[in-house]
Amino acid sequence: MEFNATLIGQAIVFLILIWFTVKFIWPPLTRAIEERQKKIAEGLSAADRGRQELEEAKSRADAIIREARERASQIIEQAQHRANDMIEQAKSAAAAEGQRLVAAAQQQIELEASQARENLRRDVAQLAVRTAAKLLEREIDERAHADLINKLAAQI
């Protein structure tokens, strides 16, 4: 093997090409590759964060929906209790009003019965006075004998 000038020239040119490539071409290529790897890593990281945030959002949404359903059932239950309370209050108010009306009617009946008794006593007293007048065959003055008539009515 002979070393000639062409081989040495080609080796020098090859070394210059390697130096030039390492000095000026390789750094931008490695930077571009590193930037691309960094962007890909950031994209994957963002996708993972997005997936985690989506799962968290779903769990928060599920919790909010569960809480809303519980709150709605509580509101419905409270409304039913209020409705039952209102019904019970209306029933008790109606019963109290019915008792009041019955008491008022009984009082009215008693008043009318006592008035009827009083009228009956007067009528019986007048009838007794008329009967006594016929028996005695003379006129009895009701004004003059008012005390006697009242005593008689009270005894009846």
DSSP file (Angstrom, degrees, kcal/mol; ACC not computed):
  #  RESIDUE AA STRUCTURE BP1 BP2  ACC     N-H-->O    O-->H-N    N-H-->O    O-->H-N    TCO  KAPPA ALPHA  PHI   PSI    X-CA   Y-CA   Z-CA
    1    1 A M              0   0    0      0, 0.0     2,-0.5     0, 0.0     0, 0.0   0.000 360.0 360.0 360.0 127.7    0.0    0.0    0.0
    2    2 A E        -     0   0    0      0, 0.0     2,-0.8     0, 0.0     0, 0.0  -0.848 360.0-142.3-108.3 137.9    1.3    3.3   -1.0
    3    3 A F        +     0   0    0     -2,-0.5     2,-0.2     4,-0.1     0, 0.0  -0.860  30.1 176.6 -96.3 118.7    0.4    6.5    0.5
    4    4 A N     >  -     0   0    0     -2,-0.8     4,-1.8     1,-0.1     3,-0.2  -0.674  44.6 -99.0-116.4 177.0    0.2    9.0   -2.1
    5    5 A A  H  > S+     0   0    0     -2,-0.2     4,-2.7     1,-0.2     5,-0.2   0.805 117.9  58.4 -66.5 -32.3   -0.7   12.6   -2.1
    6    6 A T  H  > S+     0   0    0      2,-0.2     4,-2.8     1,-0.2    -1,-0.2   0.911 106.9  47.3 -66.5 -41.4   -4.3   12.0   -3.3
    7    7 A L  H  > S+     0   0    0     -3,-0.2     4,-2.1     2,-0.2    -2,-0.2   0.904 114.0  47.0 -67.9 -39.1   -5.0    9.8   -0.3
    8    8 A I  H  X S+     0   0    0     -4,-1.8     4,-2.4     2,-0.2    -2,-0.2   0.895 113.1  49.8 -68.2 -39.4   -3.5   12.3    2.1
    9    9 A G  H  X S+     0   0    0     -4,-2.7     4,-2.8     2,-0.2    -2,-0.2   0.908 111.5  48.1 -65.0 -42.1   -5.5   15.1    0.4
   10   10 A Q  H  X S+     0   0    0     -4,-2.8     4,-2.6     2,-0.2    -1,-0.2   0.886 111.6  50.3 -66.5 -36.8   -8.7   13.1    0.6
   11   11 A A  H  X S+     0   0    0     -4,-2.1     4,-2.6     2,-0.2    -2,-0.2   0.905 111.9  47.7 -66.2 -40.6   -8.0   12.3    4.3
   12   12 A I  H  X S+     0   0    0     -4,-2.4     4,-2.7     2,-0.2    -2,-0.2   0.932 113.8  47.1 -65.0 -44.9   -7.3   16.0    5.0
   13   13 A V  H  X S+     0   0    0     -4,-2.8     4,-2.7     1,-0.2    -2,-0.2   0.900 112.7  50.2 -63.2 -39.6  -10.5   17.0    3.2
   14   14 A F  H  X S+     0   0    0     -4,-2.6     4,-2.5     2,-0.2    -2,-0.2   0.914 111.2  48.2 -65.0 -41.8  -12.4   14.3    5.0
   15   15 A L  H  X S+     0   0    0     -4,-2.6     4,-2.9     2,-0.2    -2,-0.2   0.891 112.3  49.0 -65.4 -38.6  -11.0   15.5    8.4
   16   16 A I  H  X S+     0   0    0     -4,-2.7     4,-3.3     2,-0.2     5,-0.2   0.914 111.5  50.0 -64.5 -41.7  -12.0   19.1    7.5
   17   17 A L  H  X S+     0   0    0     -4,-2.7     4,-2.6     2,-0.2    -2,-0.2   0.909 112.3  46.9 -63.3 -41.2  -15.5   17.9    6.5
   18   18 A I  H  X S+     0   0    0     -4,-2.5     4,-3.0     2,-0.2     5,-0.2   0.940 114.4  46.9 -65.7 -46.0  -15.8   16.0    9.8
   19   19 A W  H  X S+     0   0    0     -4,-2.9     4,-2.9     2,-0.2     5,-0.2   0.931 114.5  47.2 -59.8 -46.5  -14.5   19.1   11.7
   20   20 A F  H  X>S+     0   0    0     -4,-3.3     4,-3.0     2,-0.2     5,-0.9   0.904 114.2  47.5 -61.6 -43.0  -16.9   21.4    9.8
   21   21 A T  I  X>S+     0   0    0     -4,-2.6     5,-3.8    -5,-0.2     4,-0.8   0.922 115.8  43.9 -65.0 -44.9  -19.8   19.0   10.3
   22   22 A V  I  <5S+     0   0    0     -4,-3.0    -2,-0.2     3,-0.2    -1,-0.2   0.887 120.9  41.5 -67.2 -38.7  -19.1   18.6   14.1
   23   23 A K  I  <5S+     0   0    0     -4,-2.9    -2,-0.2    -5,-0.2    -3,-0.2   0.912 133.7  10.5 -77.7 -44.0  -18.5   22.4   14.5
   24   24 A F  I  <5S+     0   0    0     -4,-3.0    -3,-0.2    -5,-0.2    -2,-0.1   0.745 131.0  35.0-114.1 -28.9  -21.3   23.9   12.4
   25   25 A I  I  X<S+     0   0    0     -5,-0.9     4,-1.7    -4,-0.8    -3,-0.2   0.858 110.2  55.4 -98.0 -42.9  -23.8   21.3   11.3
   26   26 A W  H  ><S+     0   0    0     -5,-3.8     4,-3.0     1,-0.2     5,-0.3   0.916 102.1  55.0 -63.6 -46.6  -24.0   18.9   14.2
   27   27 A P  H  > S+     0   0    0      0, 0.0     4,-2.8     0, 0.0     5,-0.2   0.928 110.1  45.4 -57.7 -46.7  -24.9   21.4   17.0
   28   28 A P  H  > S+     0   0    0      0, 0.0     4,-2.7     0, 0.0     5,-0.2   0.900 114.6  49.8 -62.7 -36.1  -28.0   22.8   15.2
   29   29 A L  H  X S+     0   0    0     -4,-1.7     4,-2.7     2,-0.2     5,-0.2   0.942 113.1  44.7 -65.3 -46.0  -29.1   19.2   14.4
   30   30 A T  H  X S+     0   0    0     -4,-3.0     4,-3.0     2,-0.2     5,-0.2   0.893 113.9  51.1 -65.6 -37.4  -28.7   18.1   17.9
   31   31 A R  H  X S+     0   0    0     -4,-2.8     4,-3.0    -5,-0.3    -2,-0.2   0.928 111.4  47.2 -62.5 -44.1  -30.4   21.2   19.2
   32   32 A A  H  X S+     0   0    0     -4,-2.7     4,-2.5     2,-0.2    -2,-0.2   0.907 114.1  47.4 -63.3 -42.2  -33.3   20.6   16.8
   33   33 A I  H  X S+     0   0    0     -4,-2.7     4,-2.7     2,-0.2    -2,-0.2   0.925 113.8  47.3 -65.8 -43.1  -33.5   17.0   17.9
   34   34 A E  H  X S+     0   0    0     -4,-3.0     4,-2.9     2,-0.2    -2,-0.2   0.907 112.7  49.3 -63.8 -41.8  -33.4   18.0   21.6
   35   35 A E  H  X S+     0   0    0     -4,-3.0     4,-3.0     2,-0.2    -2,-0.2   0.918 112.3  48.3 -62.5 -42.3  -36.1   20.6   21.0
   36   36 A R  H  X S+     0   0    0     -4,-2.5     4,-2.5     2,-0.2    -2,-0.2   0.917 112.9  47.3 -64.4 -43.0  -38.2   18.1   19.2
   37   37 A Q  H  X S+     0   0    0     -4,-2.7     4,-2.9     2,-0.2    -2,-0.2   0.898 112.8  50.3 -62.8 -40.1  -37.7   15.6   22.0
   38   38 A K  H  X S+     0   0    0     -4,-2.9     4,-2.9     2,-0.2    -2,-0.2   0.928 111.5  47.4 -64.0 -44.5  -38.5   18.3   24.6
   39   39 A K  H  X S+     0   0    0     -4,-3.0     4,-2.7     2,-0.2    -2,-0.2   0.897 113.2  48.8 -62.8 -40.4  -41.7   19.3   22.7
   40   40 A I  H  X S+     0   0    0     -4,-2.5     4,-2.7     2,-0.2    -2,-0.2   0.926 112.6  47.7 -65.1 -43.6  -42.7   15.6   22.5
   41   41 A A  H  X S+     0   0    0     -4,-2.9     4,-2.7     2,-0.2    -2,-0.2   0.915 113.2  48.4 -63.0 -42.4  -42.0   15.1   26.2
   42   42 A E  H  X S+     0   0    0     -4,-2.9     4,-3.2     2,-0.2    -2,-0.2   0.907 111.5  50.5 -63.5 -40.5  -44.0   18.3   27.0
   43   43 A G  H  X S+     0   0    0     -4,-2.7     4,-2.5     2,-0.2    -2,-0.2   0.919 112.3  45.9 -62.8 -43.9  -46.9   17.1   24.8
   44   44 A L  H  X S+     0   0    0     -4,-2.7     4,-2.5     2,-0.2    -2,-0.2   0.906 114.3  48.8 -65.0 -40.3  -46.9   13.8   26.5
   45   45 A S  H  X S+     0   0    0     -4,-2.7     4,-2.9     2,-0.2    -2,-0.2   0.918 111.9  48.8 -64.3 -42.8  -46.8   15.5   29.9
   46   46 A A  H  X S+     0   0    0     -4,-3.2     4,-3.0     2,-0.2    -2,-0.2   0.894 110.5  51.6 -63.7 -38.8  -49.6   17.8   28.9
   47   47 A A  H  X S+     0   0    0     -4,-2.5     4,-2.6     2,-0.2    -2,-0.2   0.920 111.1  47.4 -64.1 -42.6  -51.6   14.9   27.7
   48   48 A D  H  X S+     0   0    0     -4,-2.5     4,-2.7     2,-0.2    -2,-0.2   0.930 113.6  47.5 -62.7 -44.7  -51.1   13.1   31.0
   49   49 A R  H  X S+     0   0    0     -4,-2.9     4,-3.2     1,-0.2     5,-0.2   0.913 112.3  50.3 -62.3 -41.3  -52.0   16.3   32.9
   50   50 A G  H  X S+     0   0    0     -4,-3.0     4,-2.5     2,-0.2    -2,-0.2   0.909 110.8  48.7 -61.9 -41.9  -55.1   16.7   30.7
   51   51 A R  H  X S+     0   0    0     -4,-2.6     4,-2.4     2,-0.2    -2,-0.2   0.920 113.7  46.5 -63.9 -43.5  -56.1   13.1   31.3
   52   52 A Q  H  X S+     0   0    0     -4,-2.7     4,-2.8     2,-0.2    -2,-0.2   0.918 113.0  49.1 -64.7 -43.0  -55.6   13.6   35.1
   53   53 A E  H  X S+     0   0    0     -4,-3.2     4,-3.0     1,-0.2    -2,-0.2   0.890 110.4  51.8 -63.4 -38.0  -57.5   16.8   35.0
   54   54 A L  H  X S+     0   0    0     -4,-2.5     4,-2.6    -5,-0.2    -2,-0.2   0.921 110.9  47.1 -63.5 -43.7  -60.3   15.2   33.1
   55   55 A E  H  X S+     0   0    0     -4,-2.4     4,-2.5     2,-0.2    -2,-0.2   0.911 113.9  48.0 -64.0 -41.5  -60.5   12.4   35.6
   56   56 A E  H  X S+     0   0    0     -4,-2.8     4,-2.9     2,-0.2    -2,-0.2   0.912 111.8  49.9 -64.3 -41.6  -60.5   14.9   38.4
   57   57 A A  H  X S+     0   0    0     -4,-3.0     4,-2.9     2,-0.2    -2,-0.2   0.904 110.9  49.8 -63.7 -40.3  -63.2   17.0   36.7
   58   58 A K  H  X S+     0   0    0     -4,-2.6     4,-2.8     2,-0.2    -2,-0.2   0.927 112.2  47.0 -63.3 -43.5  -65.3   13.8   36.2
   59   59 A S  H  X S+     0   0    0     -4,-2.5     4,-2.5     2,-0.2    -2,-0.2   0.906 113.8  48.0 -66.9 -38.9  -65.0   12.9   39.8
   60   60 A R  H  X S+     0   0    0     -4,-2.9     4,-2.8     2,-0.2    -2,-0.2   0.915 112.5  49.3 -64.2 -41.8  -65.8   16.5   40.9
   61   61 A A  H  X S+     0   0    0     -4,-2.9     4,-2.8     2,-0.2    -2,-0.2   0.918 111.4  49.0 -63.4 -42.6  -68.8   16.5   38.5
   62   62 A D  H  X S+     0   0    0     -4,-2.8     4,-2.8     2,-0.2    -1,-0.2   0.915 112.3  48.6 -61.7 -42.2  -69.9   13.1   40.0
   63   63 A A  H  X S+     0   0    0     -4,-2.5     4,-2.7     2,-0.2    -2,-0.2   0.915 112.6  48.0 -64.2 -41.9  -69.6   14.5   43.5
   64   64 A I  H  X S+     0   0    0     -4,-2.8     4,-2.8     2,-0.2    -2,-0.2   0.914 113.2  47.7 -65.2 -42.2  -71.5   17.7   42.6
   65   65 A I  H  X S+     0   0    0     -4,-2.8     4,-2.5     2,-0.2    -2,-0.2   0.921 112.8  48.8 -64.9 -42.6  -74.3   15.6   40.9
   66   66 A R  H  X S+     0   0    0     -4,-2.8     4,-2.4     2,-0.2    -2,-0.2   0.923 113.3  47.4 -61.6 -44.0  -74.4   13.3   43.9
   67   67 A E  H  X S+     0   0    0     -4,-2.7     4,-2.8     1,-0.2    -2,-0.2   0.899 111.4  50.9 -64.4 -40.5  -74.6   16.3   46.3
   68   68 A A  H  X S+     0   0    0     -4,-2.8     4,-2.8     2,-0.2    -2,-0.2   0.902 110.4  49.2 -64.3 -40.1  -77.3   17.9   44.1
   69   69 A R  H  X S+     0   0    0     -4,-2.5     4,-2.6     2,-0.2    -2,-0.2   0.917 112.1  48.2 -65.3 -41.8  -79.3   14.7   44.2
   70   70 A E  H  X S+     0   0    0     -4,-2.4     4,-2.3     2,-0.2    -2,-0.2   0.928 113.0  48.2 -62.5 -43.9  -79.0   14.5   48.0
   71   71 A R  H  X S+     0   0    0     -4,-2.8     4,-2.7     1,-0.2    -2,-0.2   0.910 111.3  50.6 -62.9 -41.9  -80.0   18.1   48.3
   72   72 A A  H  X S+     0   0    0     -4,-2.8     4,-2.6     1,-0.2    -1,-0.2   0.909 110.5  48.7 -63.2 -41.2  -82.9   17.6   46.0
   73   73 A S  H  X S+     0   0    0     -4,-2.6     4,-2.4     2,-0.2    -1,-0.2   0.879 111.4  50.5 -67.0 -35.3  -84.1   14.6   48.0
   74   74 A Q  H  X S+     0   0    0     -4,-2.3     4,-2.8     2,-0.2    -2,-0.2   0.924 111.0  48.6 -64.8 -43.2  -83.7   16.6   51.2
   75   75 A I  H  X S+     0   0    0     -4,-2.7     4,-2.6     2,-0.2    -2,-0.2   0.916 112.6  48.1 -63.2 -42.7  -85.8   19.5   49.7
   76   76 A I  H  X S+     0   0    0     -4,-2.6     4,-2.4     2,-0.2    -1,-0.2   0.918 112.4  49.2 -63.5 -42.3  -88.5   17.0   48.6
   77   77 A E  H  X S+     0   0    0     -4,-2.4     4,-2.4     2,-0.2    -2,-0.2   0.913 111.6  48.6 -63.4 -42.7  -88.5   15.4   52.0
   78   78 A Q  H  X S+     0   0    0     -4,-2.8     4,-2.9     2,-0.2    -2,-0.2   0.903 110.7  51.5 -63.6 -40.4  -88.8   18.8   53.7
   79   79 A A  H  X S+     0   0    0     -4,-2.6     4,-2.8     2,-0.2    -2,-0.2   0.902 109.9  49.2 -63.3 -40.0  -91.6   19.8   51.4
   80   80 A Q  H  X S+     0   0    0     -4,-2.4     4,-2.8     2,-0.2    -2,-0.2   0.913 111.7  48.8 -65.6 -40.9  -93.4   16.5   52.2
   81   81 A H  H  X S+     0   0    0     -4,-2.4     4,-2.9     2,-0.2    -2,-0.2   0.927 112.7  48.2 -62.9 -43.3  -93.0   17.2   55.9
   82   82 A R  H  X S+     0   0    0     -4,-2.9     4,-3.0     2,-0.2    -2,-0.2   0.921 111.7  49.5 -62.9 -42.4  -94.2   20.7   55.5
   83   83 A A  H  X S+     0   0    0     -4,-2.8     4,-2.5     2,-0.2    -2,-0.2   0.927 112.5  47.3 -62.5 -43.7  -97.2   19.5   53.5
   84   84 A N  H  X S+     0   0    0     -4,-2.8     4,-2.7     2,-0.2    -2,-0.2   0.909 113.0  49.5 -63.0 -41.2  -98.0   16.9   56.2
   85   85 A D  H  X S+     0   0    0     -4,-2.9     4,-2.8     2,-0.2    -2,-0.2   0.920 111.3  48.8 -62.4 -43.0  -97.6   19.6   58.9
   86   86 A M  H  X S+     0   0    0     -4,-3.0     4,-2.7     2,-0.2    -2,-0.2   0.901 111.7  49.4 -64.3 -39.5  -99.9   21.9   57.0
   87   87 A I  H  X S+     0   0    0     -4,-2.5     4,-2.7     2,-0.2    -2,-0.2   0.930 112.5  47.6 -64.0 -44.7 -102.5   19.1   56.5
   88   88 A E  H  X S+     0   0    0     -4,-2.7     4,-2.9     2,-0.2    -2,-0.2   0.905 112.5  49.1 -63.1 -41.1 -102.3   18.3   60.3
   89   89 A Q  H  X S+     0   0    0     -4,-2.8     4,-2.9     2,-0.2    -2,-0.2   0.917 111.9  48.7 -64.1 -42.1 -102.6   22.0   61.1
   90   90 A A  H  X S+     0   0    0     -4,-2.7     4,-2.8     2,-0.2    -2,-0.2   0.909 112.3  49.1 -64.3 -40.5 -105.6   22.3   58.8
   91   91 A K  H  X S+     0   0    0     -4,-2.7     4,-2.9     2,-0.2    -2,-0.2   0.939 113.9  45.1 -62.9 -45.9 -107.2   19.2   60.3
   92   92 A S  H  X S+     0   0    0     -4,-2.9     4,-2.7     2,-0.2    -2,-0.2   0.896 114.0  49.5 -67.0 -37.2 -106.7   20.5   63.9
   93   93 A A  H  X S+     0   0    0     -4,-2.9     4,-2.7     2,-0.2    -1,-0.2   0.914 112.8  47.6 -65.2 -41.2 -108.0   24.0   62.9
   94   94 A A  H  X S+     0   0    0     -4,-2.8     4,-2.8     2,-0.2    -2,-0.2   0.907 112.7  48.8 -65.0 -41.3 -111.0   22.4   61.3
   95   95 A A  H  X S+     0   0    0     -4,-2.9     4,-2.7     2,-0.2    -2,-0.2   0.917 112.8  47.7 -64.5 -42.1 -111.6   20.2   64.3
   96   96 A A  H  X S+     0   0    0     -4,-2.7     4,-2.6     2,-0.2    -2,-0.2   0.912 113.3  47.9 -64.6 -41.8 -111.2   23.2   66.6
   97   97 A E  H  X S+     0   0    0     -4,-2.7     4,-2.8     2,-0.2    -2,-0.2   0.909 111.8  50.5 -65.0 -40.6 -113.6   25.2   64.4
   98   98 A G  H  X S+     0   0    0     -4,-2.8     4,-2.7     2,-0.2    -2,-0.2   0.920 111.8  47.3 -62.2 -43.5 -116.1   22.3   64.4
   99   99 A Q  H  X S+     0   0    0     -4,-2.7     4,-2.9     2,-0.2    -2,-0.2   0.897 112.0  50.6 -63.9 -39.6 -115.9   22.1   68.2
  100  100 A R  H  X S+     0   0    0     -4,-2.6     4,-2.7     2,-0.2    -2,-0.2   0.923 112.1  46.9 -63.8 -42.7 -116.4   25.8   68.5
  101  101 A L  H  X S+     0   0    0     -4,-2.8     4,-2.7     2,-0.2    -2,-0.2   0.905 113.0  48.9 -65.9 -40.4 -119.4   25.6   66.2
  102  102 A V  H  X S+     0   0    0     -4,-2.7     4,-2.9     2,-0.2    -2,-0.2   0.924 112.6  48.2 -63.1 -43.8 -120.8   22.7   68.1
  103  103 A A  H  X S+     0   0    0     -4,-2.9     4,-2.5     2,-0.2    -2,-0.2   0.914 112.6  48.2 -63.1 -42.1 -120.3   24.5   71.4
  104  104 A A  H  X S+     0   0    0     -4,-2.7     4,-2.5     2,-0.2    -2,-0.2   0.909 112.7  48.6 -64.7 -40.5 -121.9   27.6   70.0
  105  105 A A  H  X S+     0   0    0     -4,-2.7     4,-2.9     2,-0.2    -2,-0.2   0.914 111.9  48.9 -65.6 -41.9 -124.9   25.6   68.7
  106  106 A Q  H  X S+     0   0    0     -4,-2.9     4,-2.9     2,-0.2    -2,-0.2   0.906 111.9  49.2 -63.8 -40.0 -125.2   23.8   72.1
  107  107 A Q  H  X S+     0   0    0     -4,-2.5     4,-2.5     2,-0.2    -2,-0.2   0.916 112.2  48.2 -64.1 -42.0 -125.2   27.2   73.8
  108  108 A Q  H  X S+     0   0    0     -4,-2.5     4,-2.9     2,-0.2    -2,-0.2   0.909 112.1  49.6 -64.4 -41.3 -127.8   28.5   71.4
  109  109 A I  H  X S+     0   0    0     -4,-2.9     4,-2.9     2,-0.2    -2,-0.2   0.928 111.7  48.2 -63.0 -44.7 -129.9   25.4   71.9
  110  110 A E  H  X S+     0   0    0     -4,-2.9     4,-2.7     2,-0.2    -2,-0.2   0.902 112.4  49.3 -61.8 -40.5 -129.6   25.8   75.7
  111  111 A L  H  X S+     0   0    0     -4,-2.5     4,-2.4     2,-0.2    -2,-0.2   0.938 113.8  45.0 -63.8 -46.3 -130.5   29.5   75.4
  112  112 A E  H  X S+     0   0    0     -4,-2.9     4,-2.6     1,-0.2    -2,-0.2   0.889 113.0  51.5 -66.1 -37.1 -133.5   28.7   73.2
  113  113 A A  H  X S+     0   0    0     -4,-2.9     4,-2.7     2,-0.2    -2,-0.2   0.909 110.7  47.8 -64.9 -41.6 -134.6   25.9   75.6
  114  114 A S  H  X S+     0   0    0     -4,-2.7     4,-2.6     2,-0.2    -2,-0.2   0.892 112.5  49.4 -68.7 -35.6 -134.4   28.1   78.6
  115  115 A Q  H  X S+     0   0    0     -4,-2.4     4,-2.9     2,-0.2    -2,-0.2   0.918 111.7  48.8 -65.6 -41.0 -136.4   30.8   76.8
  116  116 A A  H  X S+     0   0    0     -4,-2.6     4,-2.7     2,-0.2    -2,-0.2   0.910 111.9  49.3 -64.0 -40.6 -139.0   28.2   75.8
  117  117 A R  H  X S+     0   0    0     -4,-2.7     4,-2.6     2,-0.2    -2,-0.2   0.923 111.8  49.1 -62.4 -42.7 -139.1   27.0   79.4
  118  118 A E  H  X S+     0   0    0     -4,-2.6     4,-2.3     2,-0.2    -2,-0.2   0.928 112.7  46.8 -63.2 -44.3 -139.5   30.6   80.6
  119  119 A N  H  X S+     0   0    0     -4,-2.9     4,-2.7     1,-0.2    -1,-0.2   0.899 111.9  51.6 -63.3 -39.7 -142.3   31.2   78.1
  120  120 A L  H  X S+     0   0    0     -4,-2.7     4,-2.9     2,-0.2    -2,-0.2   0.903 108.4  51.3 -63.8 -40.7 -143.9   27.9   79.1
  121  121 A R  H  X S+     0   0    0     -4,-2.6     4,-2.9     2,-0.2     5,-0.2   0.926 111.4  47.6 -61.8 -44.1 -143.8   28.9   82.8
  122  122 A R  H  X S+     0   0    0     -4,-2.3     4,-3.1     2,-0.2     5,-0.2   0.942 113.2  47.8 -62.8 -44.1 -145.5   32.2   82.0
  123  123 A D  H  X S+     0   0    0     -4,-2.7     4,-2.7     1,-0.2    -2,-0.2   0.918 113.5  47.4 -62.6 -41.7 -148.1   30.5   79.9
  124  124 A V  H  X S+     0   0    0     -4,-2.9     4,-2.7     2,-0.2    -1,-0.2   0.899 112.6  50.1 -65.4 -39.5 -148.7   27.9   82.7
  125  125 A A  H  X S+     0   0    0     -4,-2.9     4,-2.7     2,-0.2    -2,-0.2   0.931 112.4  46.4 -65.0 -43.3 -148.9   30.7   85.2
  126  126 A Q  H  X S+     0   0    0     -4,-3.1     4,-2.5     1,-0.2    -2,-0.2   0.915 113.3  49.4 -64.1 -39.8 -151.4   32.6   83.1
  127  127 A L  H  X S+     0   0    0     -4,-2.7     4,-2.6    -5,-0.2    -2,-0.2   0.889 110.9  50.2 -64.4 -38.2 -153.4   29.5   82.6
  128  128 A A  H  X S+     0   0    0     -4,-2.7     4,-2.9     2,-0.2    -2,-0.2   0.904 110.4  49.8 -66.2 -40.6 -153.3   28.8   86.3
  129  129 A V  H  X S+     0   0    0     -4,-2.7     4,-2.5     2,-0.2    -2,-0.2   0.919 112.8  46.7 -65.0 -41.4 -154.5   32.3   87.0
  130  130 A R  H  X S+     0   0    0     -4,-2.5     4,-2.3     2,-0.2    -2,-0.2   0.908 113.6  48.5 -66.2 -40.8 -157.3   32.0   84.5
  131  131 A T  H  X S+     0   0    0     -4,-2.6     4,-2.3     2,-0.2    -2,-0.2   0.921 112.5  48.3 -64.5 -42.2 -158.3   28.6   85.9
  132  132 A A  H  X S+     0   0    0     -4,-2.9     4,-2.8     1,-0.2     5,-0.2   0.891 109.9  53.1 -65.1 -38.1 -158.2   30.0   89.4
  133  133 A A  H  X>S+     0   0    0     -4,-2.5     5,-1.8     1,-0.2     4,-1.2   0.902 110.2  47.2 -64.3 -39.5 -160.3   32.9   88.3
  134  134 A K  H  <5S+     0   0    0     -4,-2.3    -1,-0.2     2,-0.2    -2,-0.2   0.881 113.0  49.3 -68.6 -36.7 -162.9   30.6   86.8
  135  135 A L  H  <5S+     0   0    0     -4,-2.3    -2,-0.2     1,-0.2    -1,-0.2   0.909 117.1  39.9 -68.1 -40.0 -162.9   28.5   90.0
  136  136 A L  H  <5S-     0   0    0     -4,-2.8    -1,-0.2     2,-0.2    -2,-0.2   0.614 105.6-133.6 -83.4 -11.8 -163.3   31.5   92.2
  137  137 A E  T  <5S+     0   0    0     -4,-1.2     2,-0.3     1,-0.2    -3,-0.2   0.841  70.8  92.4  59.1  39.4 -165.7   33.0   89.7
  138  138 A R  S   <S-     0   0    0     -5,-1.8     2,-0.3    -6,-0.2    -1,-0.2  -0.979  82.1 -92.7-150.8 165.5 -164.2   36.3   89.8
  139  139 A E        -     0   0    0     -2,-0.3     2,-0.5    -3,-0.1    -9,-0.1  -0.600  30.8-153.3 -82.2 133.5 -161.6   38.3   87.9
  140  140 A I        -     0   0    0     -2,-0.3     2,-0.6   -11,-0.1    -7,-0.1  -0.932  16.5-131.7-107.2 130.0 -158.0   38.2   89.2
  141  141 A D     >  -     0   0    0     -2,-0.5     4,-1.9     1,-0.2     5,-0.0  -0.704  10.1-157.0 -83.6 119.1 -155.9   41.2   88.3
  142  142 A E  T  4 S+     0   0    0     -2,-0.6     7,-0.2     1,-0.2    -1,-0.2   0.851  92.6  51.5 -65.9 -33.7 -152.6   40.0   86.9
  143  143 A R  T >4 S+     0   0    0      1,-0.2     3,-1.0     2,-0.2    -1,-0.2   0.894 111.1  46.9 -70.7 -38.7 -150.9   43.3   87.9
  144  144 A A  T 34 S+     0   0    0      1,-0.2     3,-0.3     2,-0.1    -1,-0.2   0.839 119.3  39.3 -72.9 -31.7 -152.0   43.2   91.4
  145  145 A H  T 3X S+     0   0    0     -4,-1.9     4,-2.2     1,-0.2    -1,-0.2  -0.023  76.6 122.7-107.8  30.8 -151.1   39.6   91.9
  146  146 A A  H <> S+     0   0    0     -3,-1.0     4,-2.7     1,-0.2     5,-0.2   0.869  74.5  52.7 -61.0 -40.3 -147.7   39.7   89.9
  147  147 A D  H  > S+     0   0    0     -3,-0.3     4,-2.4     1,-0.2    -1,-0.2   0.926 110.5  47.2 -62.9 -43.2 -145.7   38.5   92.9
  148  148 A L  H  > S+     0   0    0      1,-0.2     4,-2.2     2,-0.2    -2,-0.2   0.902 112.9  48.8 -64.9 -40.4 -148.0   35.5   93.4
  149  149 A I  H  X S+     0   0    0     -4,-2.2     4,-2.6     2,-0.2    -2,-0.2   0.902 111.4  50.0 -65.9 -42.0 -147.8   34.7   89.6
  150  150 A N  H  X S+     0   0    0     -4,-2.7     4,-2.3     2,-0.2    -2,-0.2   0.900 110.9  48.9 -64.6 -40.9 -144.0   35.0   89.6
  151  151 A K  H  X S+     0   0    0     -4,-2.4     4,-1.9     2,-0.2    -1,-0.2   0.920 112.5  48.8 -63.4 -42.4 -143.7   32.7   92.6
  152  152 A L  H  X S+     0   0    0     -4,-2.2     4,-1.4     1,-0.2    -2,-0.2   0.899 111.5  49.2 -62.7 -41.8 -146.1   30.2   90.9
  153  153 A A  H  < S+     0   0    0     -4,-2.6    -1,-0.2     1,-0.2    -2,-0.2   0.877 110.0  51.8 -65.9 -37.9 -144.0   30.4   87.7
  154  154 A A  H  < S+     0   0    0     -4,-2.3    -1,-0.2     1,-0.2    -2,-0.2   0.860 108.0  51.5 -67.4 -35.4 -140.8   29.8   89.6
  155  155 A Q  H  <        0   0    0     -4,-1.9    -1,-0.2     1,-0.3    -2,-0.2   0.826 360.0 360.0 -71.3 -29.9 -142.2   26.7   91.3
  156  156 A I     <        0   0    0     -4,-1.4    -1,-0.3    -5,-0.2    -2,-0.2   0.482 360.0 360.0 -79.3 360.0 -143.3   25.2   88.0
